Amino acid sequence: MNTRDIIFKSLLAASTLTLGSCHHKPLYVAPEKGDTMEIVFDWRYAPDASPASMAAYMFPKDDNPQAAGGLRYIFTGRDGGEVRIPYGSYVAVGMNTDTEEWAVLTGSDNPDRILITTADADILEGRSIPTRMVPRHDAAVQERMAKAPGMLWTDNVDDVILRPSPGKKTVTLYPEERICRYDVRVLDVKNIESLSGGAVDASLSGISEGVYAGHSNASDNAVTMPLVLHPEESGDSMFGKFLTFGDTPVTSNRHILSLYMVLEDGTKWVSTFDVTDQVDNAPDPKNVHIVVRGIDLPDPGRAPTGLVPDVNDWEAVYVDLHM
């Protein structure tokens, strides 16, 4: 079976649209009156991208007499191919579709509402702690705890017009990476050897829940995303990294880094840092480096002191951030 056969079988069989989890109107099936158009994905802005498959969505515009939902074409690999499209004017949206393991797609019946997000994070992966069991900072308590995304590339073209005319018809999309890379380093951790198992779960609040593929803009809605930190060879520091959709356009969101630490004696400690300035003023918003310091854990084997009971028996360690 060649690529074109796969494309048309996918189109004609589609009564639902699958990319993780979706909510949408049925896809519009193309009538015979149309022409062949080549969909080209030009990777000049992301030359190292290696998606396993790509999709092109063609949304009829209001002046298109065929307007009724949208068309989706799937291509194996990253290069595109030829498809048959009804005559009319369209908004074209392209994105990779090898995202089944992490992506939740909503609004797929309208280019202005295609939103790619992630599912709820129910478990902190480092220590398999249910997220409902960990305390949340006041600035983040109302935010959804959402899983970190995988890789995403998108682009859109607002005016694609297909009319009866001689010659080859082509629409070119220029996908760009829509994912940001965040890393966190914690310095000056006293008695780091008292940590049980080494791995430390953490979370960062106030980051965008997703990307609008039709405009390539981050969503205004803020979520908290988890990550895992591991001790470094220095013996008093921890490091972790994860992918995000980046900061939200809403400047009032606070970015709270929370560390959830389980000690060898079984006690649980949470330490919070306000890293809003580091995120908001990062030199490169696509690559954000967060550095905090100063956690004083109990000596190994020494029973913790102090009466600071918190949610679910967590002990709160409040740290003033001085950079």
HUNOR-V173322 format. One record per backbone hydrogen bond with DSSP energy under -0.5 kcal/mol. CO is the residue of the C=O (numbers start at 1). NH is the residue of the N-H. Records with the same first field share a line. If there is no record, write none. Layout:
CO=NH ; NH
This chain:
2=6
3=7
4=8
5=9
6=10
7=11
8=12
9=13
10=14
11=14
13=15
16=18
17=19
19=21 ; 105
21=105
23=107 ; 108
32=34
33=87
35=85
36=169
37=39 ; 83
38=40 ; 171
39=81
40=42 ; 173
41=43
43=46
46=49
52=77
53=97 ; 98
54=75
55=95
56=73
57=59 ; 93
58=60 ; 71
59=91
61=64
63=65
64=67
69=60
70=28
71=58
73=56
75=54
79=41
81=39
83=37 ; 85
85=35
88=162
89=61
90=160
91=59
92=157
93=57
94=155
95=55
97=99
99=102 ; 103
102=119
104=117
105=23
106=115
107=110
110=113 ; 114
113=115
114=213 ; 214
115=106 ; 117
116=211
117=104
119=147
120=122
122=131
123=125
124=128 ; 129
129=124
130=133
131=134
137=140 ; 141
140=143
144=146 ; 224
145=121
146=226
152=178
153=96
154=176
155=94
157=92
158=160
159=161
160=90
161=163
162=88
163=165
169=38
171=40
173=42 ; 175
176=154
180=182 ; 244
181=288
182=242
183=290
184=240
185=187 ; 292
186=238
187=294
188=190 ; 295
189=192
190=297
191=194
192=195
194=264
195=197
197=199
200=229
201=260
202=227
203=258
204=225
206=248
207=223
208=245
210=219
211=116 ; 213
212=215 ; 216 ; 217
217=212
221=209
222=144
223=207
224=146
225=204
227=202
229=200
230=239
232=235
236=189
237=232
238=186
239=230
240=184
242=182
244=180
246=208
249=251
250=253
254=256
255=257 ; 275
256=205 ; 258
257=273
258=203
259=261 ; 271
260=201
261=263 ; 269
262=196
263=266
267=263
268=315
269=261
270=317
271=259
272=319
273=257 ; 275
275=279
276=280
277=281
279=282
284=287
286=181
288=183 ; 290
290=185
292=187
295=190 ; 297
299=302
306=308
308=316
310=313
311=314
313=268
314=310
315=270
316=318
317=272 ; 319
320=322
321=323
